[in-house]
């Protein structure tokens, strides 16, 4: 009886762990939507109270076998006009966790959510290089499906725009092309000029050698600040003035 009960507990624990990992693996933006930036003026949105699952998930993806999407926290925002966007990520535990982030155009499926499905794993096996750990690629465009995906054409596509990493190669590793800020202080920022559309921001730890060692969640603060392009703002103001003049002319008749 004791043996059977012990075996039951062990099986239940494995099942619970598998369920938790599966739940983590789904790509979600829950509580991580910066909202819509209209371009009618400067806007800034900060999201607090978020964590990344370890101090290495972003850096892990920079090598040839990529990394698993559940090692990353994903955010989103939408632009209604062309704007200059400054993204800033601050670690709440800079002595342990140095942040890195990547920016992509496009969003994941909302329901059912994306994750490393069997079809996604099949797709990853078609890519050159070693067997992939997961779908996430912080330095290039990547793709992933959901439970409704029947072909690769059904996948979400995250089209790479750019990235930034806190510190130097001493922490984020030796992959070619990483844009490090040179100061490992727990803060990283970068600026992009972006067209209207919806965007995905992927944030994780940039400590490459922490893989499999650090399993602690670390708090972060994420900010997106948006400034309209001068020409765009001028067009908006001009349009508003013309609309106002038209209203006045109609009232004057």
N, C-alpha and C positions, 0 to 999 in steps of 0.2 A: 504493500500500500504506500509506504514511504517513498519507494523508488518511483512508482507511478506518479505520485503527486509532484515529486521533484522534476521528473521528466516533463510533466505538464507545464510547470512553471517555466522551465527552460524554453520549451516550444513557444509558450505565450510571449516570453520576453523577446525572442527572435522575431516573432510576428509583429509585435509592437514596434520594434526597432525598424523593421522593413516598412511598416506603415508610416512611421515618422519621417523616414528618409524620402519616401515617395511623396509625402505631403510637402516636404521642403523643396522638392525638385521642381515643382510647378512654378513657372514664371508668372509672377504676380506684380502688380503695381499698387497693391492695397496700402493705403496711407502714404503713398509716395507719388502723388500727382501734383506737380507744380502748378497745374492749371493752364489757362489760355492767356497768352500775352497778345494784347490787341494792337500794340504799336502806336497808340494815341499819345504815349508818353513813356517815360522811364518806369519800369516795374521791377520789383525784386521780391522773390518768394524764398523763404527759408523753411526747411523741414527738419525738425528735431525728433528725438526719441527713437531713432532708427539704429539698427546694428548691422554689422557684417559678421558672418559666421566664424571667421578666423582671420589671421593676419597675412594670408598668402594667396587667396583665391584668384585675385586679379593677375598677379605675377605668374602664377602657375600656368595660366592660359597663354603666356607669351612664347612657350616652347612649341615644338612641332606636334605634340599630342593634345594641345588645347587644354581646357579644364571643364568641369561639370558646372552647369548653370546654377545649381543650388549653392555653389560657393560664392555667389554674387548677389547683391541687392540691386534691383532694377527700379528706376524712376522714369517718369514721362512728363512731357510738356508739349504744348501746341503753340505755334506762331501763326498769327493771322496776316502778317506782312513780313517783309525782309527786316531782320533786326541783327544787331550785334549782341551776342550772348556771352556772358562771363559765368563760368561754372566754378564753384569753390567747394572743396570738401575738406572738412576738419575732423581729425581723429580726436576722440575724447580720452584716448590713452596712447599718446604719441611715443612713449617709451617702449611700447610693444607693437603697436599697429600703425604702419605708415600707409596712407591711402593711394590708390590709383584709380583712374576712371577712364572709360571709353564712351564716345558719343556716336550714335547711329541714327539715321533717318529710318522711319518705320516703327510700327508697334507690333507687339505679340497679339495673338488671338486672346480675346477676353473670356470666352466661354465656348467649349472647355479650354482651359489654359494650356499653354505649350509646356513641354518637358522633353526629356530624352526618351521618346517613345521607341518601340522596336523599329518602326520605319525610319526614325531619325538615326538610330544606331546603324541601320542598314545603309543609309545615305552616307554617314561618316566613314563607313568602310570603303566607299568608292573614292575617297579623297587620298591624295598621295601622302607618303610619309608613314610614320608609325601608327599603330592602333590608337584611336583617339580616346582620351579619358572622358570627354564630353563634347558638347557642341560649341561652347563659348570660346570665341577668339577675340581677344582685346585689341588686336592690331590689324584686323581685316574684316571684311563682310562675312557673316555666318548665317546659318539657317537652322530652323527647328520646327517640328510639327506638333500637332495635338492629336487627341483620340479620334478626331473626325478626318484626319489627313489620310487619304488613300493613295496619293502619289506625291512625289517631291514637289510638284507644282502647287500643292496645297499648303506648303510650309510658309511660316512667317520668315521674312527676309530682313535682316538688320544690316543696313548698308553703312559701311564704315565711313566716318567723317574725320575723327581724330581722337587723341587720347592725351593724358598727362599722368605722370607718376611722381610721387614724393621721393626725394632723395637721389641716390646714384646707383650705379650698377652693383655696388657693394650690398645693397638690399634687394633691388628688383631683378637682378640677374643680368646675363650677358646677351640676351636676344637683340638682334640688330634692329635699330630704328626706334628704340624706346625714348620718348621725350621726358627725361627726368629734370626736375627743377634744381637739382644740385644741393639741396639743403634738406636733410632728413629731420624735419621738425613737426611732422604730423599734419601739415597743411599743404594742399596743392590747388592750383587754380590755372585756368586757361580760357582764352577768348576765341570765339568763332563768329563769323558772319553767316547767317543761315537764312534760307528762303522760307516762305510760308510752308507749313506742314507740321506733322507730328514726329516727335523724336523720343528715342529711348536712351537713357543714361545708365550705364552699368558701373557699379562701384564695388571695390573689394580691396583686400590687403595686398600691398606691394612688397612683402617680405618673402622672396622666393625660397629661401632656405627654411622657412617655417613649415613647409609642406609636411603634413602628418605629425607635426610636433605641437603646434598651437591649435587647439580646438575650442577656444574661448570666444564667445561673441564680444565684439568691441563696438562701443557707441560711436556714432558719427553725426555730424551736422552738415547738411547739404543746402547750398544756395544757388539759385539761378537768377541772375540780374540781366535784364533786357533793356537795350537802348535802341530806339528806332534809327534807321539810317537817315541822314539829313535829307536826302532827296525824297524818301518815303514820307517823312514827317511833313515836309513842305507840300507834297501832293495832298496829304490828308487835310492840312490846314487850308490849302487852296480850295479843295473840294467843299469843306465846311463853309468857307466864305461865299463860294458860288451858290451853295444851297441856301444860305441865309439871304443873299441878295435876291434870289429867285422868289423866296417867300415874301420879302418886302415888296417886290414888284407886283406880285399877285394881290397883296393887301392894298396896294396903292390904286388898283384899278377900280 
